[in-house]
């Protein structure tokens, strides 16, 4: 089974981002902030839930915020997400929990974001960046439940479960 861990964003921000994502032909995964990128899990799904619940026991709900647009070179456009100490600690805690189970997890530095367009060539990057115009979202929202996404037989990522943070249990 393949999973990834993410943060769902508020409906209004999701709908705004989704309009751009559809125009830019982004993958059709629910708009989200990735916390741990896709990984393979060979044990039962319930074992994964137990691991995540244990990992999140000490993580208290917190605010997620961000502002503006960013990019990874000229290949990806995204909405910025602030890497707060609480978000950074949660991401590291979850990654360590998976690594302790001998799960291969992406080792690149964590850079949270909301993808708007991906796998771009320079022509499309310029076109899509111009299409964003004055779009410069600024947002903050409470976060209390981690979303677990599973790769389905239909060939897409669907939200499978929500795992509460410490005080949300």
C-alpha positions in Angstrom: 0.0 0.0 0.0 1.1 3.5 -0.7 0.3 6.5 1.6 1.3 10.1 2.2 0.5 12.4 5.1 -0.9 15.8 4.7 -2.9 18.8 6.0 -6.3 19.6 4.5 -6.8 23.4 4.0 -9.9 25.4 4.7 -12.6 25.2 2.0 -12.4 28.8 0.7 -8.6 28.5 0.2 -9.0 25.0 -1.2 -11.5 26.3 -3.8 -9.4 29.2 -4.8 -6.3 27.1 -5.2 -8.3 24.4 -7.0 -9.4 26.9 -9.7 -5.7 27.6 -10.5 -4.8 23.9 -10.2 -7.4 22.9 -12.7 -6.4 25.7 -15.1 -2.7 24.6 -14.7 -3.6 20.9 -15.1 -2.1 19.9 -11.7 -2.6 16.4 -10.4 -6.2 15.8 -9.2 -5.3 15.0 -5.6 -7.3 17.0 -3.1 -5.6 20.3 -2.5 -3.4 19.9 0.6 0.0 20.6 2.3 2.2 17.5 2.2 3.7 16.6 5.6 5.3 13.3 4.6 5.5 12.5 0.8 4.4 9.1 -0.6 5.8 6.0 1.0 5.2 2.3 0.7 3.7 0.5 3.8 3.8 -3.3 3.9 2.1 -3.9 7.2 -1.6 -3.5 7.9 -3.3 -0.2 7.5 -4.4 -0.4 11.2 -0.7 -0.7 12.1 0.0 2.5 10.3 -2.8 4.2 12.1 -1.5 3.0 15.5 2.0 4.3 14.6 0.6 7.7 13.6 -1.6 8.0 16.6 1.4 7.2 18.9 3.6 9.7 17.0 1.0 12.5 17.4 0.1 11.9 21.0 2.4 14.7 22.2 1.7 17.0 19.2 -0.8 19.7 20.2 -3.1 21.4 17.7 -1.5 24.6 16.2 -2.0 27.3 13.6 -0.9 26.8 10.0 -0.2 30.0 8.1 1.4 31.3 5.0 1.4 34.1 2.4 2.3 34.6 -1.2 3.4 32.5 -4.1 6.7 30.6 -4.5 8.4 28.2 -6.9 10.9 25.4 -7.2 13.0 26.7 -10.1 10.8 26.9 -13.1 9.1 23.5 -12.6 6.7 24.0 -9.8 4.4 27.0 -8.6 2.9 27.0 -5.2 1.3 28.9 -2.3 3.8 29.5 0.5 3.3 27.8 3.8 5.2 29.0 6.9 7.5 26.4 8.4 6.6 27.1 12.0 8.5 25.3 14.8 5.4 23.2 15.5 4.9 22.1 11.9 8.6 21.4 11.6 8.6 19.3 14.8 5.5 17.3 13.7 7.0 16.6 10.3 10.3 15.4 11.9 8.4 13.3 14.5 6.3 11.5 11.8 9.3 11.0 9.6 11.3 9.5 12.4 8.4 7.2 13.4 8.3 5.9 9.8 12.1 5.5 9.6 12.1 3.5 12.9 9.7 1.1 11.1 12.3 0.8 8.3 10.2 2.8 5.9 12.0 4.7 3.2 11.1 8.4 3.5 12.1 11.3 1.3 15.2 12.9 3.0 15.1 16.3 1.3 14.7 19.3 3.5 11.1 19.9 4.3 9.6 22.8 2.5 5.8 22.9 3.1 3.7 24.4 0.3 0.4 24.1 -1.6 1.1 23.0 -5.2 -0.6 24.9 -7.9 1.3 23.6 -10.9 4.0 21.0 -11.3 6.2 19.3 -14.0 6.3 22.6 -15.9 8.6 23.5 -18.8 9.9 27.1 -19.0 7.2 28.2 -21.4 4.3 27.0 -19.2 6.0 28.3 -16.1 6.1 31.8 -17.5 2.6 31.6 -18.8 1.2 30.2 -15.5 3.2 32.7 -13.3 1.7 35.5 -15.4 -1.8 34.0 -15.0 -1.4 34.2 -11.2 -1.2 38.0 -11.6 -1.8 39.7 -8.3 -2.9 36.4 -6.5 -1.0 36.6 -3.2 -3.0 34.6 -0.6 -2.5 35.3 3.1 -4.1 32.7 5.4 -4.0 31.2 8.9 -6.1 28.3 10.1 -6.3 25.9 13.1 -4.9 22.4 12.5 -5.9 19.5 14.6 -6.2 16.4 12.4 -3.6 14.9 10.1 -5.0 13.5 6.8 -3.7 10.1 5.6 -4.0 9.7 1.8 -3.9 6.3 0.2 -3.2 5.5 -3.5 -6.2 3.7 -4.8 -6.8 1.0 -7.4 -8.4 3.8 -9.5 -4.9 5.3 -9.8 -5.4 8.4 -7.6 -4.7 9.6 -4.1 -7.8 9.8 -1.8 -8.1 10.9 1.8 -8.4 7.6 3.7 -8.3 8.6 7.4 -7.9 11.6 9.7 -5.7 11.2 12.7 -6.2 13.6 15.6 -3.4 15.5 17.3 -2.7 15.2 21.0 -5.5 17.3 22.6 -7.9 16.3 19.8 -7.9 12.7 20.9 
